[in-house]
Amino acid sequence: MKISILSVGRPRNTHCASLAEGYLRWIQPFFPAELQWVPEGKDPSPARRVEREGQDILKRIRERDYAIVLDERGSQYDSPSFAQWFSGRLSGAEGRVVLVVGGGFGLDGSVRQRGDALLSLSCMTLPHELCLVVLLEQIYRACTLIRGIEYHH
C-alpha cells in the first residue's frame, strides 16, 4: 500500500521542511510514501485561490485512491486510535491512501466532497506547514504502534 501526502505549497520554513523530510524517511521502511506538492494559488482573492488549488488537488487524486482530507471538522483520534483507524484504511484501500493538506486559506469544498474521510489533527488552527509535520509524525507513530516498535509512550 502506498501513502501519498498531497500538500499545497512547499514549506517555506526550512525547519518545517527538514522535519517533514525526516519523518517521511522514517515512514518509508514501513510503507512506500511520498510527498507531492500542489502550487499555491497566486490570485489575490482567497476564494479564487482556494478554488484553483482545489482543482489542482483533484487532478492528482485517482479514482481508486482513498482520500483523507485534513479539515478542522473531521474526526479526531488519540494516537493509538489513529493508528488502528489508519491501519484499517491502509489494508482496505484499493489504490493509494492520499492525505490532503490544504494551503494557508484552507481547502475548496470540492476537495472535502471528494474525500473518503475527514481528519482533524486539532480543534485549533495550525499553519499548513506545521500541520504537515504533525501529520507525518503521527503517521510515523502509527507505523510504530502497528508494528509494535517502541516509540509511543
N, C-alpha and C positions, 0 to 999 in steps of 0.2 A: 504494500500500500504506500502510495506516495503522498507526502504532505507538501502543500504549496501555500505559502503565505503571500498574499497579494496586498500590497500596501500602496497608498497614494503618496508619491513623493519620497525620494531617498532622504534619510535622516541628514539634516544639516549639522546637527550637534555631533561632533566627532566621538564623544564619549558614548552616546547612544548607539551610533553606528558600530563602534567597536564591540560593545556589549551584545548587540543583536547578532553580529557575525560570529562572536564566540559561542553564544547559545546555539546558533544554527549548526556550528561544527560539532557541538556536543550531542545534538539530536541525531545527526546523520548516521552514527553507528547503530542506532535503534531502527530508524526508518529513513528511506530516501526523502530528503527535504530540500526545498528551495525557497528563496525569496524572489518575488517578482515585483517590479515597480511599475506603477502607472504614473505618468507625468501629472504634476499638479496643474490644475486649470489656470489659465492666465487672465481670464475675464475679470474685470473689476467688480462685476456683480456676483456676490457669493452664490446666489441661486443658480445662475448660469454656469458658474464654475463647478458646482457640485453636480449639476446635470451632465456636464461634459465628462467629468471624472467618472460618473456612474456609467456612461456609455462605454468608456474605455475599460472599466472593470468588467462589465457584462460581456464584452468581446473576448475576454480571457477565461471565462468560466465555461467549461464544456457541458454538454447536456448530461453526461453521466456523472459529473462531479457532484460531490456532496459539499455544498457551500455553507460555511458557518460564518455569519456576518456579525462582527462586533458592534454592539449597539447598547446604549445605556438602558434600554427597555428589555434587554434579553435576560435569559435565565442566568442566575448566579450560583456558583458552587464553591464549596471549600476545596482545597487541593486534592484530598483523597476522592471526593465525589466527582470532581472534574476528571481525574484520572480514569475512574470507572466509566463515566459517560463518554469520554474521548475514546477510550478503548473500544467501546461499542460502536462508535461512529467509524473507527478505522476498520474494524472487522466486517461491518455491514455495508460499506460503500462499494459501489460498482466501479467507480472511477477514482480520481484523486479526492482527497479531503482538502478543500480550499478554504483557508481562513482569510477573511477580508477585513482590512484595517482602513478606515476612511481617512480623509485628509483633515486639515485644520477646521473646515467648515462642516464636517460630517459626511454623511452618505445620502445619495439620492434614494427616494422611496422605491424606485425600480430595483435597486440592489437589495434592499430589505425584502422586497417581494420575491426575488429570485432565491433568497436564502432558504436553505432547508432547516436552518436553526439560527436563532439569535442568541448571542452570548454576550453577557456583560461581565467585565472584569472588576467593575466597581460602580457604586452609585455615584461616585464623584466623577467629574470630568477630568480626563487625563490628556495631556498633549499627545498627538498621534505618534510622535517619535518614542515617547516613554511607553505608550500603550503597546507598541511593537516589542519593546524589550520585555515588558511584563508578560505578554502573551508567549514569547519564546521561552522565557524562564519557566512558565507554568507548563508548557508542552514538555520541556526537558524534565521537569519534576514529575509529570505524569508518566513519562517513559521510565523513569527510575522506579516509581511506585508499581507500575505494571510488571516490571521485570524483577522486583524485589531487591533492588540495589539501594544500599544505604545512601541517602541524600536528604530525604524528608524526615524531619524530627518533630 
